[in-house]
C-alpha cells in the first residue's frame, strides 16, 4: 500500500487480504450495506459469516468493506467483527456510505456500510479486481420527476472493477437503468444467459450480451485493461438460482405495494424502506431470495477472481 493512498483516507487492510494481494492470490470484495441496512440483527452477522465462508470455499480471500469509527476496513479481522456486532446489536445509527460520502464519513468518524460505488472505489484503491454484490443501484421508477439515479452507475463507468450482481434492484426502472449503463459506457454481460436478470426473477425481457465461460471473461477483462481511453468497470449479471426465484408476475404487485407505501420517502432512505416492506409483504420470501442470490454471486465472483490469477 503506497503512502499517498494511506494519506488519502484512513484505511485498515486485514492481514489476510494484505497477504493474498502480496502473493497474487484471489481476493474478493464484498459490500456491507446488506449487513448494516438490509438485514436485522443477528441475521446480518450470520449472513456476513456465510458469505465470507462461501468466498473462501471457492478460492478467494473475502474482503468485506465497511467503515468503523471513521476507518475504512478492507477485510475484517475478528476484533473488527466483534466491534461491528456491538454496534449492530445496540442499534447504533449506522451510515449508508456512497463514494461521495467517504471524506465526510472519515472526518466525522462515522460507522456504516459502503454502497456499490464506495465499495468499488475502496476495492480499486487496494488493488482488488472483483466485487460481489446483490443488485446494483440504478434509475428509480418515476425518474422523470425526481431524477433519482444511483451513483453506482457513475462508479461503474469510471472504476475498472468487475462487479457480479443479480441485475439491478427489482424496485428500479430496469430498461432505463440499462439505457443509462449503455450511455455511460459500461459493458453489461449476462452470465450464461441472454436476458438481464431482475434480482428476484431470472429474466426481465431485456436482452444483453452473453458470456458462458470464465476463460473468455478473463481474456476480455485483460483486453479492456489495456484500452487506453476506457476505464469503466464490467457488470456481470448472474441470475438468481431457480429454486429461489420469485417470478416477475408474483413479485411485481408486491413491489408496487411497497412503492405506494413509501409515500414521500426518498434518497438514501428509500431502498432500505422498500426492501424491508417487501420482506413484510412476502412473508420474508424476498429475504430468502436475497440471501440465495448473494451466495450465488459470491460463488461466481470468487471463481472469476481465481481465473484472473
Beta strands, then each sheet from edge to edge (+ up, - down):
strand 1: 11-13
strand 2: 27-30
strand 3: 61-68
strand 4: 71-74
strand 5: 95-97
strand 6: 112-114
strand 7: 130-132
strand 8: 162-165
strand 9: 187-191
strand 10: 209-211
strand 11: 234-237
sheet 1: 1+ 4+ 3- 2- 7- 8- 11- 9- 10-
sheet 2: 1+ 4+ 3- 6+ 5+
end
